[in-house]
Amino acid sequence: MIEHSEKFGQVMEALRKVQTELEGIVRDSNNPFHKNSYASLEAVIHTIKGPAHKAGLMFTQAPGRIVNGALEVSTLIHHDSGEWIQSTFEIPLAKVDPQGAGSAVTYNCRYSL
């Protein structure tokens, strides 16, 4: 689900500027179970943070409720003008324990950003 401030033209223009600067995210981690590489949350943040700040954007992410075995994570992108856009994404927990929740939060943050 996506929500936004009453006006959101400036935040969308800033996102357009960020997208023109992004070239791709380095896959800096390996998953031996699936025998593939992926971009860590740190790599995603490192790639996005500079262009976002340059365009007047900042972001926050926070886990929310667990509903029917799925964990919510909300991503808020805020522009210097006060405009904002927010999405909430649910991801099923592989295991309902602290490690499962931590894994779901990290995975969700990477994909939501």
Stockholm file with secondary structure:
# STOCKHOLM 1.0

chainA/1-113         MIEHSEKFGQVMEALRKVQTELEGIVRDSNNPFHKNSYASLEAVIHTIKGPAHKAGLMFTQAPGRIVNGALEVSTLIHHDSGEWIQSTFEIPLAKVDPQGAGSAVTYNCRYSL
#=GR chainA/1-113 SS CEEECSCCHHHHHHHHHHHHHCCCCCCCEEETTTTEEECCHHHHHHHHHHHHHHTTEEEEEEEEEEETTEEEEEEEEEETTSCEEEEEEEEECSSSSHHHHHHHHHHHHHHHC
#=GC SS_cons         CEEECSCCHHHHHHHHHHHHHCCCCCCCEEETTTTEEECCHHHHHHHHHHHHHHTTEEEEEEEEEEETTEEEEEEEEEETTSCEEEEEEEEECSSSSHHHHHHHHHHHHHHHC
//
